[in-house]
């Protein structure tokens, strides 16, 4: 009779703490999936609040060139007129004039003329997209990563 009580206590222990351990593993997996443990990797979009136009698949070369594609999250077809980009105090406006369907993205956009940076340097790019659609507006986005 005594052996059955020990087995029951062990099963209760495993069931109680097993669920807690499973919850921790699931939360850890979700955090890993969203890149929380890889802060040095460049974001594939704008990490701030949802925006109508965001930069996707971006990179910054040490020679002063910012490359990205712009994605339409506005919920309607829009025309992206221009983007104003600021990197390390250098501000450059690029005229784009591209109509983008809902959920679609532009071709690669290159903005040259920023200051050169050494490899491994952290770069922050502030983008302001000017667009027209049913409603006109601006969409802001900040990208962070390494050269």
N, C-alpha and C positions, 0 to 999 in steps of 0.2 A: 504494500500500500504506500510506503514511504517513497519508493522509486517513481511512482506515478506523479506525485506532487512535485518532485524535482523537474521532471519533464514538462509539466504544465507551467511552472515558473519560468523555465528557459524559453518556452514558446511565447509566453506573454511578454517577456523582455524583448525578444526578437521582433515581435509584431509592433510593440510600442515604439521602439527606437528605429526599427527598419523603415517605417513610413517617414520619420524625420530625416533619416539619411537619404532616402530616395528623393525627398523634396529638395534637399541641399544639392544633390547631384543634378536635378532638373534645372534648378535656378542657375547653377554654374554653367551648364550647357547652353542655356539661353544667353547668358552674359558673354560667353565665348563666341557664340554665333553672331552677335551684334558687334563684336570687335572691341569690347571693353578692355580686354587684356592686351591689346595691340595699339596703344595710343600714338605711336610714331608713324603708323601707316597713313597715307593720304586718304581722306574721305572720298567716297565715290559719289557723293552728292553734298548738298549743304546740310551740315549737321544741326543748324538751328531750326526753328519752327518751320512747318510746311510753307512753301513759297510757290508762287505762280510759275516762276521760271527759276530753275536751279542749274548749277554747273555739275556735270557728270564726267567721270573718267578724265580727271584733270592731272596735269603735271607741270612742274616748273623746272626749266633747264637752267643750269648755272650761267648760261650766256645771257640771261635776262628775258627769256621767252616763256609766257604763260600759255598753255594749251588746254583746251577743254571743249566739251560739247554742251550745248544748252538744251535742257529738257523742258517741255511744256507740261506743267501740272495745273494749268488754269481752268480746265474743264470746258474749254472752247478753243476753236482755232484762233491763234493770235499771230501778230506780226511783231517780231523782236526788232526794234529799230536800232538800238545801240546798247553797248555795255560800257560802263565806266569802271575801270579796274585800278585799284590802288595796292601797290606792293612796296614795302619798305620806304614809304613816303613818296614814291613816284606814282603819279596819277596820269593815266592814259585813257582816252575815250576812243572806242572803236565802233564805227558805223557797221551795222550788220544787215538790216533790211531783209529779213528772211521770214516768210510765213511758215508756221509750224502747226501741224495738226495736233489734236488732243492726244497727249501721251507720247508724242513723237519727239525726236530731237534733231538738232541741226547737224550739219557736218562739222568737222573739227574747226575750231576758231583759234587762231594764233594771234597773240598780242605781243609785239616785240617792243624793245626800247627800255625795259626796266634795268635796274642796276644789276651787274654781275654778282653772283654769290658763290661761295665755296661749297663743294659737295658736303653734305651732312648738316648744313646750316638749316635751321628751322625757318620756314617761310609762312607768312600769313597774307592771304590775298582777299581783299574786300571787293566784292562785285556788286554793281547796281545795274540791273537790266531795265531798260525803258521799253515798254511794249504797248501795242494797241490791239483791241478786240472790240467786243461789245462795250466793254469798259476799258478806259486807258489806265495805265498804272506803272508802278515801279516795283521791282522785286529785289530784295537785298540778300546777299549770301556771303558768308565768310568761310574761306577754305584754309586749313592748316596742314602742314606736312613738311617733309624734308626735301632739299634740293637733290 
